[in-house]
Amino acid sequence: MKTRTRYVAATMCAIVVATAAGCGYAFRSNPQKFAALYVEYVAKELELNETQTAKLTVLKDAVLRSREAIRVGREEKSRAALALLDKPTIDRPRALALWQQSMHDLGDQGPPIIATFGDFYDSLTPAQQKKVHETIKDRTERFNR
């Protein structure tokens, strides 16, 4: 009986781990699917109306576009950064130029995201805004621990 119990427990653990690993991979490989599920989750949690959900969808689309824009040229930038390490000394001006280009690319994506987030946040009721504020505050505190 003891061996059978261990076998069943091990099998169940393997199924849970395989399922969790599969779900995690699916979300990493398909960010659009994950984003759509997240919009549904947020809409349910905040009890959004149709207009608010539409604005949240616009925000999701802007974030996904921004993500793709930042990823353009990622492999070339990685190769250039690794090439700096092939030499006995670091080419500091080149490394700084690569860093500045990355920061410039990130900075270009900020204004559209802020604008769409502002449109979404402004459409929320005060109770919904409070819930968003508390959630972000909680996640920030957890991240900083």
Contacts in CASP RR format, 6 or more apart in sequence:
PFRMAT RR
TARGET T0000
AUTHOR 0000-0000-0000
METHOD contacts of the structure
MODEL  1
MKTRTRYVAATMCAIVVATAAGCGYAFRSNPQKFAALYVEYVAKELELNE
TQTAKLTVLKDAVLRSREAIRVGREEKSRAALALLDKPTIDRPRALALWQ
QSMHDLGDQGPPIIATFGDFYDSLTPAQQKKVHETIKDRTERFNR
26 33 0 8 1.000
27 33 0 8 1.000
27 34 0 8 1.000
31 64 0 8 1.000
31 67 0 8 1.000
32 64 0 8 1.000
35 60 0 8 1.000
35 63 0 8 1.000
35 64 0 8 1.000
36 60 0 8 1.000
38 60 0 8 1.000
39 53 0 8 1.000
39 56 0 8 1.000
39 57 0 8 1.000
39 60 0 8 1.000
42 48 0 8 1.000
42 56 0 8 1.000
43 52 0 8 1.000
43 53 0 8 1.000
43 56 0 8 1.000
45 131 0 8 1.000
46 52 0 8 1.000
46 124 0 8 1.000
46 128 0 8 1.000
46 131 0 8 1.000
46 132 0 8 1.000
47 128 0 8 1.000
48 56 0 8 1.000
48 128 0 8 1.000
51 123 0 8 1.000
52 120 0 8 1.000
52 123 0 8 1.000
52 124 0 8 1.000
52 128 0 8 1.000
55 116 0 8 1.000
55 119 0 8 1.000
55 120 0 8 1.000
55 123 0 8 1.000
56 120 0 8 1.000
58 116 0 8 1.000
58 119 0 8 1.000
58 120 0 8 1.000
59 113 0 8 1.000
59 116 0 8 1.000
59 117 0 8 1.000
59 119 0 8 1.000
59 120 0 8 1.000
62 112 0 8 1.000
62 113 0 8 1.000
62 116 0 8 1.000
63 113 0 8 1.000
65 112 0 8 1.000
66 109 0 8 1.000
66 110 0 8 1.000
66 112 0 8 1.000
66 113 0 8 1.000
69 105 0 8 1.000
69 108 0 8 1.000
69 109 0 8 1.000
70 105 0 8 1.000
70 106 0 8 1.000
70 109 0 8 1.000
77 98 0 8 1.000
77 101 0 8 1.000
77 102 0 8 1.000
80 94 0 8 1.000
80 98 0 8 1.000
81 95 0 8 1.000
81 98 0 8 1.000
84 90 0 8 1.000
84 91 0 8 1.000
84 94 0 8 1.000
84 95 0 8 1.000
84 98 0 8 1.000
121 129 0 8 1.000
121 132 0 8 1.000
124 132 0 8 1.000
END
